[in-house]
Amino acid sequence: MKETRKRWNYLLTLLLRTWPRLQGLRVFELHQEHGLHVHLVTNQFIDVNRARELAKKAGWGRIHVARMPSEHSGYLAKYLSKERPECLSR
């Protein structure tokens, strides 16, 4: 998990250098079948090709970027309210 946090911090640094006004919420989610993945909701749309370049540079795998309609705020609330495994408690 420590390595994942380091890679996340590096990606966040790259994202903020590219989009200085970027703000958002990040949630780590642990799946038994396919491991860890990250949900990130931001205050602005970011270019998917540039985001993929930055993610690759920071050591991340596949990423998907999509607009999130405001009516999907319940989806965000679901992840923010989920109980977290002990390894994700921070």
NORCOR-V180479 format. One record per helix or strand. SS is the DSSP state (hx for helix, st for strand). FROM is the first residue (numbers start at 0). TO is the last residue. Records with the same first field share a line. If there is no record, write none. Layout:
BEGIN
SS: FROM-TO + FROM-TO
END
This chain:
BEGIN
hx: 1-17 + 47-56 + 69-80 + 85-87
st: 23-30 + 34-41
END
